[in-house]
């Protein structure tokens, strides 16, 4: 059986992260959330429930960490 893909959503906009997470979960994905660049780095290193993230959605203007780095 294939594992459900896990996607990390990194944005400091709670409404945006909730909207994206709701959409992804409704289509069969698992999600993780990070509100800062530091939280995203920690989440990438630790994964979700011991499993690595399969993809990242990053706000291009996330404070203290942007997707251009």
Protein Blocks (a to p, Z undefined) as FASTA:
>chain_A
ZZddddddddfbfklmmmmmmmmmmnopacdddfbfklmmmmmmnogghiacfbdcddfk
lghiafkZZ
